[in-house]
Amino acid sequence: MTSRLRELENDGIIHRELFAQVPAKVIYTLTEKGEKLKLVFDELKK
C-alpha cells in the first residue's frame, strides 16, 4: 500500500502531509489533478 501511495504522490495525484508526532500521522488528499481523475472514475461507475 505504501508503494502505491508513493506512486500516486510522485504522479501528482495525491498530496501527502506528514505531522511530526508520535505516533506519526499522515494525511493524504487529492490534488487538482486527482480531483479531475475522480470525475472521470465517477462517470465510469455510472
mmCIF entry with sequence, helices, sheets and N, C-alpha, C, O atoms, coordinates in Angstrom:
data_MODEL
# 
_entry.id   MODEL 
# 
_entity.id                         1 
_entity.type                       polymer 
_entity.pdbx_number_of_molecules   1 
# 
_entity_poly.entity_id                      1 
_entity_poly.type                           'polypeptide(L)' 
_entity_poly.nstd_linkage                   no 
_entity_poly.nstd_monomer                   no 
_entity_poly.pdbx_seq_one_letter_code       MTSRLRELENDGIIHRELFAQVPAKVIYTLTEKGEKLKLVFDELKK 
_entity_poly.pdbx_seq_one_letter_code_can   MTSRLRELENDGIIHRELFAQVPAKVIYTLTEKGEKLKLVFDELKK 
_entity_poly.pdbx_strand_id                 A 
# 
loop_
_entity_poly_seq.entity_id 
_entity_poly_seq.num 
_entity_poly_seq.mon_id 
_entity_poly_seq.hetero 
1 1  MET n 
1 2  THR n 
1 3  SER n 
1 4  ARG n 
1 5  LEU n 
1 6  ARG n 
1 7  GLU n 
1 8  LEU n 
1 9  GLU n 
1 10 ASN n 
1 11 ASP n 
1 12 GLY n 
1 13 ILE n 
1 14 ILE n 
1 15 HIS n 
1 16 ARG n 
1 17 GLU n 
1 18 LEU n 
1 19 PHE n 
1 20 ALA n 
1 21 GLN n 
1 22 VAL n 
1 23 PRO n 
1 24 ALA n 
1 25 LYS n 
1 26 VAL n 
1 27 ILE n 
1 28 TYR n 
1 29 THR n 
1 30 LEU n 
1 31 THR n 
1 32 GLU n 
1 33 LYS n 
1 34 GLY n 
1 35 GLU n 
1 36 LYS n 
1 37 LEU n 
1 38 LYS n 
1 39 LEU n 
1 40 VAL n 
1 41 PHE n 
1 42 ASP n 
1 43 GLU n 
1 44 LEU n 
1 45 LYS n 
1 46 LYS n 
# 
_struct_asym.id          A 
_struct_asym.entity_id   1 
# 
loop_
_struct_conf.conf_type_id 
_struct_conf.id 
_struct_conf.pdbx_PDB_helix_id 
_struct_conf.beg_label_comp_id 
_struct_conf.beg_label_asym_id 
_struct_conf.beg_label_seq_id 
_struct_conf.pdbx_beg_PDB_ins_code 
_struct_conf.end_label_comp_id 
_struct_conf.end_label_asym_id 
_struct_conf.end_label_seq_id 
_struct_conf.pdbx_end_PDB_ins_code 
_struct_conf.beg_auth_comp_id 
_struct_conf.beg_auth_asym_id 
_struct_conf.beg_auth_seq_id 
_struct_conf.end_auth_comp_id 
_struct_conf.end_auth_asym_id 
_struct_conf.end_auth_seq_id 
_struct_conf.pdbx_PDB_helix_class 
_struct_conf.details 
_struct_conf.pdbx_PDB_helix_length 
HELX_P HELX_P1 AA1 THR A 2  ? ASN A 10 ? THR A 2  ASN A 10 1 ? 9  
HELX_P HELX_P2 AA2 GLU A 32 ? LYS A 45 ? GLU A 32 LYS A 45 1 ? 14 
# 
_struct_conf_type.id          HELX_P 
_struct_conf_type.criteria    ? 
_struct_conf_type.reference   ? 
# 
_struct_sheet.id               AA1 
_struct_sheet.type             ? 
_struct_sheet.number_strands   2 
_struct_sheet.details          ? 
# 
_struct_sheet_order.sheet_id     AA1 
_struct_sheet_order.range_id_1   1 
_struct_sheet_order.range_id_2   2 
_struct_sheet_order.offset       ? 
_struct_sheet_order.sense        anti-parallel 
# 
loop_
_struct_sheet_range.sheet_id 
_struct_sheet_range.id 
_struct_sheet_range.beg_label_comp_id 
_struct_sheet_range.beg_label_asym_id 
_struct_sheet_range.beg_label_seq_id 
_struct_sheet_range.pdbx_beg_PDB_ins_code 
_struct_sheet_range.end_label_comp_id 
_struct_sheet_range.end_label_asym_id 
_struct_sheet_range.end_label_seq_id 
_struct_sheet_range.pdbx_end_PDB_ins_code 
_struct_sheet_range.beg_auth_comp_id 
_struct_sheet_range.beg_auth_asym_id 
_struct_sheet_range.beg_auth_seq_id 
_struct_sheet_range.end_auth_comp_id 
_struct_sheet_range.end_auth_asym_id 
_struct_sheet_range.end_auth_seq_id 
AA1 1 ILE A 14 ? PHE A 19 ? ILE A 14 PHE A 19 
AA1 2 LYS A 25 ? LEU A 30 ? LYS A 25 LEU A 30 
# 
loop_
_atom_site.group_PDB 
_atom_site.id 
_atom_site.type_symbol 
_atom_site.label_atom_id 
_atom_site.label_alt_id 
_atom_site.label_comp_id 
_atom_site.label_asym_id 
_atom_site.label_entity_id 
_atom_site.label_seq_id 
_atom_site.pdbx_PDB_ins_code 
_atom_site.Cartn_x 
_atom_site.Cartn_y 
_atom_site.Cartn_z 
_atom_site.occupancy 
_atom_site.B_iso_or_equiv 
_atom_site.pdbx_formal_charge 
_atom_site.auth_seq_id 
_atom_site.auth_comp_id 
_atom_site.auth_asym_id 
_atom_site.auth_atom_id 
_atom_site.pdbx_PDB_model_num 
ATOM 1   N N  . MET A 1 1  ? 0.829   -1.185 0.000   1.00 0.00 ? 1  MET A N  1 
ATOM 2   C CA . MET A 1 1  ? 0.000   0.000  0.000   1.00 0.00 ? 1  MET A CA 1 
ATOM 3   C C  . MET A 1 1  ? 0.876   1.253  0.000   1.00 0.00 ? 1  MET A C  1 
ATOM 4   O O  . MET A 1 1  ? 0.592   2.217  -0.710  1.00 0.00 ? 1  MET A O  1 
ATOM 5   N N  . THR A 1 2  ? 1.920   1.231  0.784   1.00 0.00 ? 2  THR A N  1 
ATOM 6   C CA . THR A 1 2  ? 2.796   2.399  0.858   1.00 0.00 ? 2  THR A CA 1 
ATOM 7   C C  . THR A 1 2  ? 3.411   2.714  -0.494  1.00 0.00 ? 2  THR A C  1 
ATOM 8   O O  . THR A 1 2  ? 3.499   3.879  -0.882  1.00 0.00 ? 2  THR A O  1 
ATOM 9   N N  . SER A 1 3  ? 3.837   1.686  -1.212  1.00 0.00 ? 3  SER A N  1 
ATOM 10  C CA . SER A 1 3  ? 4.458   1.939  -2.510  1.00 0.00 ? 3  SER A CA 1 
ATOM 11  C C  . SER A 1 3  ? 3.448   2.520  -3.496  1.00 0.00 ? 3  SER A C  1 
ATOM 12  O O  . SER A 1 3  ? 3.798   3.378  -4.306  1.00 0.00 ? 3  SER A O  1 
ATOM 13  N N  . ARG A 1 4  ? 2.205   2.063  -3.435  1.00 0.00 ? 4  ARG A N  1 
ATOM 14  C CA . ARG A 1 4  ? 1.158   2.592  -4.329  1.00 0.00 ? 4  ARG A CA 1 
ATOM 15  C C  . ARG A 1 4  ? 0.875   4.057  -3.999  1.00 0.00 ? 4  ARG A C  1 
ATOM 16  O O  . ARG A 1 4  ? 0.715   4.876  -4.905  1.00 0.00 ? 4  ARG A O  1 
ATOM 17  N N  . LEU A 1 5  ? 0.813   4.389  -2.718  1.00 0.00 ? 5  LEU A N  1 
ATOM 18  C CA . LEU A 1 5  ? 0.592   5.781  -2.316  1.00 0.00 ? 5  LEU A CA 1 
ATOM 19  C C  . LEU A 1 5  ? 1.745   6.670  -2.775  1.00 0.00 ? 5  LEU A C  1 
ATOM 20  O O  . LEU A 1 5  ? 1.524   7.798  -3.215  1.00 0.00 ? 5  LEU A O  1 
ATOM 21  N N  . ARG A 1 6  ? 2.963   6.167  -2.674  1.00 0.00 ? 6  ARG A N  1 
ATOM 22  C CA . ARG A 1 6  ? 4.124   6.938  -3.128  1.00 0.00 ? 6  ARG A CA 1 
ATOM 23  C C  . ARG A 1 6  ? 4.067   7.163  -4.633  1.00 0.00 ? 6  ARG A C  1 
ATOM 24  O O  . ARG A 1 6  ? 4.410   8.244  -5.112  1.00 0.00 ? 6  ARG A O  1 
ATOM 25  N N  . GLU A 1 7  ? 3.637   6.149  -5.382  1.00 0.00 ? 7  GLU A N  1 
ATOM 26  C CA . GLU A 1 7  ? 3.487   6.300  -6.832  1.00 0.00 ? 7  GLU A CA 1 
ATOM 27  C C  . GLU A 1 7  ? 2.468   7.385  -7.164  1.00 0.00 ? 7  GLU A C  1 
ATOM 28  O O  . GLU A 1 7  ? 2.703   8.226  -8.032  1.00 0.00 ? 7  GLU A O  1 
ATOM 29  N N  . LEU A 1 8  ? 1.340   7.357  -6.468  1.00 0.00 ? 8  LEU A N  1 
ATOM 30  C CA . LEU A 1 8  ? 0.307   8.369  -6.704  1.00 0.00 ? 8  LEU A CA 1 
ATOM 31  C C  . LEU A 1 8  ? 0.819   9.761  -6.348  1.00 0.00 ? 8  LEU A C  1 
ATOM 32  O O  . LEU A 1 8  ? 0.503   10.740 -7.026  1.00 0.00 ? 8  LEU A O  1 
ATOM 33  N N  . GLU A 1 9  ? 1.606   9.842  -5.290  1.00 0.00 ? 9  GLU A N  1 
ATOM 34  C CA . GLU A 1 9  ? 2.195   11.128 -4.903  1.00 0.00 ? 9  GLU A CA 1 
ATOM 35  C C  . GLU A 1 9  ? 3.189   11.600 -5.966  1.00 0.00 ? 9  GLU A C  1 
ATOM 36  O O  . GLU A 1 9  ? 3.188   12.772 -6.342  1.00 0.00 ? 9  GLU A O  1 
ATOM 37  N N  . ASN A 1 10 ? 4.025   10.698 -6.442  1.00 0.00 ? 10 ASN A N  1 
ATOM 38  C CA . ASN A 1 10 ? 5.007   11.052 -7.484  1.00 0.00 ? 10 ASN A CA 1 
ATOM 39  C C  . ASN A 1 10 ? 4.333   11.461 -8.782  1.00 0.00 ? 10 ASN A C  1 
ATOM 40  O O  . ASN A 1 10 ? 4.869   12.277 -9.532  1.00 0.00 ? 10 ASN A O  1 
ATOM 41  N N  . ASP A 1 11 ? 3.164   10.902 -9.051  1.00 0.00 ? 11 ASP A N  1 
ATOM 42  C CA . ASP A 1 11 ? 2.415   11.235 -10.266 1.00 0.00 ? 11 ASP A CA 1 
ATOM 43  C C  . ASP A 1 11 ? 1.589   12.510 -10.111 1.00 0.00 ? 11 ASP A C  1 
ATOM 44  O O  . ASP A 1 11 ? 0.956   12.960 -11.066 1.00 0.00 ? 11 ASP A O  1 
ATOM 45  N N  . GLY A 1 12 ? 1.594   13.093 -8.911  1.00 0.00 ? 12 GLY A N  1 
ATOM 46  C CA . GLY A 1 12 ? 0.881   14.346 -8.686  1.00 0.00 ? 12 GLY A CA 1 
ATOM 47  C C  . GLY A 1 12 ? -0.613  14.174 -8.499  1.00 0.00 ? 12 GLY A C  1 
ATOM 48  O O  . GLY A 1 12 ? -1.372  15.125 -8.689  1.00 0.00 ? 12 GLY A O  1 
ATOM 49  N N  . ILE A 1 13 ? -1.053  12.970 -8.128  1.00 0.00 ? 13 ILE A N  1 
ATOM 50  C CA . ILE A 1 13 ? -2.477  12.699 -7.957  1.00 0.00 ? 13 ILE A CA 1 
ATOM 51  C C  . ILE A 1 13 ? -2.924  12.923 -6.516  1.00 0.00 ? 13 ILE A C  1 
ATOM 52  O O  . ILE A 1 13 ? -4.054  13.340 -6.265  1.00 0.00 ? 13 ILE A O  1 
ATOM 53  N N  . ILE A 1 14 ? -2.028  12.643 -5.577  1.00 0.00 ? 14 ILE A N  1 
ATOM 54  C CA . ILE A 1 14 ? -2.339  12.885 -4.169  1.00 0.00 ? 14 ILE A CA 1 
ATOM 55  C C  . ILE A 1 14 ? -1.242  13.738 -3.545  1.00 0.00 ? 14 ILE A C  1 
ATOM 56  O O  . ILE A 1 14 ? -0.120  13.807 -4.046  1.00 0.00 ? 14 ILE A O  1 
ATOM 57  N N  . HIS A 1 15 ? -1.593  14.381 -2.446  1.00 0.00 ? 15 HIS A N  1 
ATOM 58  C CA . HIS A 1 15 ? -0.649  15.173 -1.655  1.00 0.00 ? 15 HIS A CA 1 
ATOM 59  C C  . HIS A 1 15 ? -0.517  14.490 -0.298  1.00 0.00 ? 15 HIS A C  1 
ATOM 60  O O  . HIS A 1 15 ? -1.516  14.116 0.315   1.00 0.00 ? 15 HIS A O  1 
ATOM 61  N N  . ARG A 1 16 ? 0.699   14.331 0.158   1.00 0.00 ? 16 ARG A N  1 
ATOM 62  C CA . ARG A 1 16 ? 0.972   13.674 1.437   1.00 0.00 ? 16 ARG A CA 1 
ATOM 63  C C  . ARG A 1 16 ? 1.444   14.720 2.434   1.00 0.00 ? 16 ARG A C  1 
ATOM 64  O O  . ARG A 1 16 ? 2.405   15.446 2.182   1.00 0.00 ? 16 ARG A O  1 
ATOM 65  N N  . GLU A 1 17 ? 0.759   14.790 3.567   1.00 0.00 ? 17 GLU A N  1 
ATOM 66  C CA . GLU A 1 17 ? 1.146   15.727 4.622   1.00 0.00 ? 17 GLU A CA 1 
ATOM 67  C C  . GLU A 1 17 ? 1.500   14.922 5.860   1.00 0.00 ? 17 GLU A C  1 
ATOM 68  O O  . GLU A 1 17 ? 0.661   14.203 6.404   1.00 0.00 ? 17 GLU A O  1 
ATOM 69  N N  . LEU A 1 18 ? 2.744   15.044 6.303   1.00 0.00 ? 18 LEU A N  1 
ATOM 70  C CA . LEU A 1 18 ? 3.248   14.298 7.445   1.00 0.00 ? 18 LEU A CA 1 
ATOM 71  C C  . LEU A 1 18 ? 3.328   15.222 8.655   1.00 0.00 ? 18 LEU A C  1 
ATOM 72  O O  . LEU A 1 18 ? 3.868   16.325 8.576   1.00 0.00 ? 18 LEU A O  1 
ATOM 73  N N  . PHE A 1 19 ? 2.784   14.757 9.768   1.00 0.00 ? 19 PHE A N  1 
ATOM 74  C CA . PHE A 1 19 ? 2.824   15.519 11.010  1.00 0.00 ? 19 PHE A CA 1 
ATOM 75  C C  . PHE A 1 19 ? 3.855   14.880 11.936  1.00 0.00 ? 19 PHE A C  1 
ATOM 76  O O  . PHE A 1 19 ? 3.814   13.676 12.190  1.00 0.00 ? 19 PHE A O  1 
ATOM 77  N N  . ALA A 1 20 ? 4.765   15.687 12.432  1.00 0.00 ? 20 ALA A N  1 
ATOM 78  C CA . ALA A 1 20 ? 5.831   15.199 13.309  1.00 0.00 ? 20 ALA A CA 1 
ATOM 79  C C  . ALA A 1 20 ? 5.283   15.004 14.712  1.00 0.00 ? 20 ALA A C  1 
ATOM 80  O O  . ALA A 1 20 ? 5.348   15.899 15.554  1.00 0.00 ? 20 ALA A O  1 
ATOM 81  N N  . GLN A 1 21 ? 4.748   13.830 14.943  1.00 0.00 ? 21 GLN A N  1 
ATOM 82  C CA . GLN A 1 21 ? 4.225   13.486 16.260  1.00 0.00 ? 21 GLN A CA 1 
ATOM 83  C C  . GLN A 1 21 ? 4.366   11.990 16.456  1.00 0.00 ? 21 GLN A C  1 
ATOM 84  O O  . GLN A 1 21 ? 4.633   11.255 15.505  1.00 0.00 ? 21 GLN A O  1 
ATOM 85  N N  . VAL A 1 22 ? 4.192   11.547 17.666  1.00 0.00 ? 22 VAL A N  1 
ATOM 86  C CA . VAL A 1 22 ? 4.263   10.122 17.968  1.00 0.00 ? 22 VAL A CA 1 
ATOM 87  C C  . VAL A 1 22 ? 2.910   9.677  18.464  1.00 0.00 ? 22 VAL A C  1 
ATOM 88  O O  . VAL A 1 22 ? 2.418   10.237 19.444  1.00 0.00 ? 22 VAL A O  1 
ATOM 89  N N  . PRO A 1 23 ? 2.278   8.695  17.838  1.00 0.00 ? 23 PRO A N  1 
ATOM 90  C CA . PRO A 1 23 ? 2.721   8.037  16.612  1.00 0.00 ? 23 PRO A CA 1 
ATOM 91  C C  . PRO A 1 23 ? 2.570   8.973  15.414  1.00 0.00 ? 23 PRO A C  1 
ATOM 92  O O  . PRO A 1 23 ? 1.814   9.944  15.457  1.00 0.00 ? 23 PRO A O  1 
ATOM 93  N N  . ALA A 1 24 ? 3.301   8.662  14.352  1.00 0.00 ? 24 ALA A N  1 
ATOM 94  C CA . ALA A 1 24 ? 3.289   9.505  13.151  1.00 0.00 ? 24 ALA A CA 1 
ATOM 95  C C  . ALA A 1 24 ? 1.876   9.602  12.580  1.00 0.00 ? 24 ALA A C  1 
ATOM 96  O O  . ALA A 1 24 ? 1.104   8.644  12.614  1.00 0.00 ? 24 ALA A O  1 
ATOM 97  N N  . LYS A 1 25 ? 1.566   10.760 12.067  1.00 0.00 ? 25 LYS A N  1 
ATOM 98  C CA . LYS A 1 25 ? 0.256   10.996 11.461  1.00 0.00 ? 25 LYS A CA 1 
ATOM 99  C C  . LYS A 1 25 ? 0.476   11.489 10.038  1.00 0.00 ? 25 LYS A C  1 
ATOM 100 O O  . LYS A 1 25 ? 1.245   12.422 9.805   1.00 0.00 ? 25 LYS A O  1 
ATOM 101 N N  . VAL A 1 26 ? -0.205  10.854 9.089   1.00 0.00 ? 26 VAL A N  1 
ATOM 102 C CA . VAL A 1 26 ? -0.092  11.225 7.686   1.00 0.00 ? 26 VAL A CA 1 
ATOM 103 C C  . VAL A 1 26 ? -1.499  11.415 7.130   1.00 0.00 ? 26 VAL A C  1 
ATOM 104 O O  . VAL A 1 26 ? -2.386  10.593 7.361   1.00 0.00 ? 26 VAL A O  1 
ATOM 105 N N  . ILE A 1 27 ? -1.691  12.503 6.399   1.00 0.00 ? 27 ILE A N  1 
ATOM 106 C CA . ILE A 1 27 ? -2.971  12.762 5.750   1.00 0.00 ? 27 ILE A CA 1 
ATOM 107 C C  . ILE A 1 27 ? -2.729  12.859 4.249   1.00 0.00 ? 27 ILE A C  1 
ATOM 108 O O  . ILE A 1 27 ? -1.852  13.591 3.791   1.00 0.00 ? 27 ILE A O  1 
ATOM 109 N N  . TYR A 1 28 ? -3.529  12.100 3.490   1.00 0.00 ? 28 TYR A N  1 
ATOM 110 C CA . TYR A 1 28 ? -3.452  12.130 2.038   1.00 0.00 ? 28 TYR A CA 1 
ATOM 111 C C  . TYR A 1 28 ? -4.693  12.838 1.510   1.00 0.00 ? 28 TYR A C  1 
ATOM 112 O O  . TYR A 1 28 ? -5.811  12.563 1.945   1.00 0.00 ? 28 TYR A O  1 
ATOM 113 N N  . THR A 1 29 ? -4.481  13.751 0.567   1.00 0.00 ? 29 THR A N  1 
ATOM 114 C CA . THR A 1 29 ? -5.596  14.436 -0.083  1.00 0.00 ? 29 THR A CA 1 
ATOM 115 C C  . THR A 1 29 ? -5.366  14.429 -1.587  1.00 0.00 ? 29 THR A C  1 
ATOM 116 O O  . THR A 1 29 ? -4.233  14.327 -2.058  1.00 0.00 ? 29 THR A O  1 
ATOM 117 N N  . LEU A 1 30 ? -6.455  14.537 -2.326  1.00 0.00 ? 30 LEU A N  1 
ATOM 118 C CA . LEU A 1 30 ? -6.344  14.602 -3.771  1.00 0.00 ? 30 LEU A CA 1 
ATOM 119 C C  . LEU A 1 30 ? -5.846  15.976 -4.194  1.00 0.00 ? 30 LEU A C  1 
ATOM 120 O O  . LEU A 1 30 ? -6.245  16.994 -3.629  1.00 0.00 ? 30 LEU A O  1 
ATOM 121 N N  . THR A 1 31 ? -4.980  15.996 -5.183  1.00 0.00 ? 31 THR A N  1 
ATOM 122 C CA . THR A 1 31 ? -4.540  17.248 -5.783  1.00 0.00 ? 31 THR A CA 1 
ATOM 123 C C  . THR A 1 31 ? -5.592  17.662 -6.815  1.00 0.00 ? 31 THR A C  1 
ATOM 124 O O  . THR A 1 31 ? -6.583  16.959 -7.012  1.00 0.00 ? 31 THR A O  1 
ATOM 125 N N  . GLU A 1 32 ? -5.376  18.783 -7.458  1.00 0.00 ? 32 GLU A N  1 
ATOM 126 C CA . GLU A 1 32 ? -6.289  19.220 -8.522  1.00 0.00 ? 32 GLU A CA 1 
ATOM 127 C C  . GLU A 1 32 ? -6.341  18.167 -9.635  1.00 0.00 ? 32 GLU A C  1 
ATOM 128 O O  . GLU A 1 32 ? -7.407  17.871 -10.175 1.00 0.00 ? 32 GLU A O  1 
ATOM 129 N N  . LYS A 1 33 ? -5.189  17.616 -9.964  1.00 0.00 ? 33 LYS A N  1 
ATOM 130 C CA . LYS A 1 33 ? -5.121  16.549 -10.965 1.00 0.00 ? 33 LYS A CA 1 
ATOM 131 C C  . LYS A 1 33 ? -5.919  15.322 -10.502 1.00 0.00 ? 33 LYS A C  1 
ATOM 132 O O  . LYS A 1 33 ? -6.628  14.704 -11.296 1.00 0.00 ? 33 LYS A O  1 
ATOM 133 N N  . GLY A 1 34 ? -5.803  14.979 -9.232  1.00 0.00 ? 34 GLY A N  1 
ATOM 134 C CA . GLY A 1 34 ? -6.541  13.851 -8.677  1.00 0.00 ? 34 GLY A CA 1 
ATOM 135 C C  . GLY A 1 34 ? -8.041  14.080 -8.694  1.00 0.00 ? 34 GLY A C  1 
ATOM 136 O O  . GLY A 1 34 ? -8.812  13.156 -8.955  1.00 0.00 ? 34 GLY A O  1 
ATOM 137 N N  . GLU A 1 35 ? -8.455  15.304 -8.416  1.00 0.00 ? 35 GLU A N  1 
ATOM 138 C CA . GLU A 1 35 ? -9.885  15.639 -8.450  1.00 0.00 ? 35 GLU A CA 1 
ATOM 139 C C  . GLU A 1 35 ? -10.450 15.464 -9.857  1.00 0.00 ? 35 GLU A C  1 
ATOM 140 O O  . GLU A 1 35 ? -11.573 14.991 -10.031 1.00 0.00 ? 35 GLU A O  1 
ATOM 141 N N  . LYS A 1 36 ? -9.657  15.850 -10.863 1.00 0.00 ? 36 LYS A N  1 
ATOM 142 C CA . LYS A 1 36 ? -10.107 15.686 -12.252 1.00 0.00 ? 36 LYS A CA 1 
ATOM 143 C C  . LYS A 1 36 ? -10.271 14.207 -12.584 1.00 0.00 ? 36 LYS A C  1 
ATOM 144 O O  . LYS A 1 36 ? -11.229 13.821 -13.255 1.00 0.00 ? 36 LYS A O  1 
ATOM 145 N N  . LEU A 1 37 ? -9.347  13.388 -12.122 1.00 0.00 ? 37 LEU A N  1 
ATOM 146 C CA . LEU A 1 37 ? -9.448  11.943 -12.365 1.00 0.00 ? 37 LEU A CA 1 
ATOM 147 C C  . LEU A 1 37 ? -10.644 11.345 -11.634 1.00 0.00 ? 37 LEU A C  1 
ATOM 148 O O  . LEU A 1 37 ? -11.273 10.409 -12.129 1.00 0.00 ? 37 LEU A O  1 
ATOM 149 N N  . LYS A 1 38 ? -10.953 11.875 -10.477 1.00 0.00 ? 38 LYS A N  1 
ATOM 150 C CA . LYS A 1 38 ? -12.106 11.385 -9.711  1.00 0.00 ? 38 LYS A CA 1 
ATOM 151 C C  . LYS A 1 38 ? -13.388 11.562 -10.516 1.00 0.00 ? 38 LYS A C  1 
ATOM 152 O O  . LYS A 1 38 ? -14.254 10.688 -10.520 1.00 0.00 ? 38 LYS A O  1 
ATOM 153 N N  . LEU A 1 39 ? -13.502 12.690 -11.192 1.00 0.00 ? 39 LEU A N  1 
ATOM 154 C CA . LEU A 1 39 ? -14.681 12.934 -12.026 1.00 0.00 ? 39 LEU A CA 1 
ATOM 155 C C  . LEU A 1 39 ? -14.801 11.890 -13.132 1.00 0.00 ? 39 LEU A C  1 
ATOM 156 O O  . LEU A 1 39 ? -15.900 11.428 -13.440 1.00 0.00 ? 39 LEU A O  1 
ATOM 157 N N  . VAL A 1 40 ? -13.674 11.523 -13.725 1.00 0.00 ? 40 VAL A N  1 
ATOM 158 C CA . VAL A 1 40 ? -13.672 10.505 -14.781 1.00 0.00 ? 40 VAL A CA 1 
ATOM 159 C C  . VAL A 1 40 ? -14.134 9.163  -14.214 1.00 0.00 ? 40 VAL A C  1 
ATOM 160 O O  . VAL A 1 40 ? -14.968 8.489  -14.818 1.00 0.00 ? 40 VAL A O  1 
ATOM 161 N N  . PHE A 1 41 ? -13.605 8.780  -13.078 1.00 0.00 ? 41 PHE A N  1 
ATOM 162 C CA . PHE A 1 41 ? -13.983 7.497  -12.478 1.00 0.00 ? 41 PHE A CA 1 
ATOM 163 C C  . PHE A 1 41 ? -15.443 7.492  -12.022 1.00 0.00 ? 41 PHE A C  1 
ATOM 164 O O  . PHE A 1 41 ? -16.112 6.461  -12.093 1.00 0.00 ? 41 PHE A O  1 
ATOM 165 N N  . ASP A 1 42 ? -15.930 8.625  -11.560 1.00 0.00 ? 42 ASP A N  1 
ATOM 166 C CA . ASP A 1 42 ? -17.339 8.712  -11.182 1.00 0.00 ? 42 ASP A CA 1 
ATOM 167 C C  . ASP A 1 42 ? -18.225 8.458  -12.395 1.00 0.00 ? 42 ASP A C  1 
ATOM 168 O O  . ASP A 1 42 ? -19.249 7.783  -12.285 1.00 0.00 ? 42 ASP A O  1 
ATOM 169 N N  . GLU A 1 43 ? -17.842 8.989  -13.541 1.00 0.00 ? 43 GLU A N  1 
ATOM 170 C CA . GLU A 1 43 ? -18.617 8.763  -14.766 1.00 0.00 ? 43 GLU A CA 1 
ATOM 171 C C  . GLU A 1 43 ? -18.536 7.305  -15.202 1.00 0.00 ? 43 GLU A C  1 
ATOM 172 O O  . GLU A 1 43 ? -19.530 6.737  -15.653 1.00 0.00 ? 43 GLU A O  1 
ATOM 173 N N  . LEU A 1 44 ? -17.379 6.707  -15.075 1.00 0.00 ? 44 LEU A N  1 
ATOM 174 C CA . LEU A 1 44 ? -17.224 5.294  -15.443 1.00 0.00 ? 44 LEU A CA 1 
ATOM 175 C C  . LEU A 1 44 ? -18.083 4.390  -14.554 1.00 0.00 ? 44 LEU A C  1 
ATOM 176 O O  . LEU A 1 44 ? -18.594 3.370  -15.016 1.00 0.00 ? 44 LEU A O  1 
ATOM 177 N N  . LYS A 1 45 ? -18.241 4.758  -13.297 1.00 0.00 ? 45 LYS A N  1 
ATOM 178 C CA . LYS A 1 45 ? -19.070 3.961  -12.384 1.00 0.00 ? 45 LYS A CA 1 
ATOM 179 C C  . LYS A 1 45 ? -20.522 3.950  -12.820 1.00 0.00 ? 45 LYS A C  1 
ATOM 180 O O  . LYS A 1 45 ? -21.226 2.961  -12.616 1.00 0.00 ? 45 LYS A O  1 
ATOM 181 N N  . LYS A 1 46 ? -20.978 5.046  -13.422 1.00 0.00 ? 46 LYS A N  1 
ATOM 182 C CA . LYS A 1 46 ? -22.373 5.157  -13.863 1.00 0.00 ? 46 LYS A CA 1 
ATOM 183 C C  . LYS A 1 46 ? -22.610 4.164  -14.983 1.00 0.00 ? 46 LYS A C  1 
ATOM 184 O O  . LYS A 1 46 ? -23.720 4.082  -15.510 1.00 0.00 ? 46 LYS A O  1 
# 
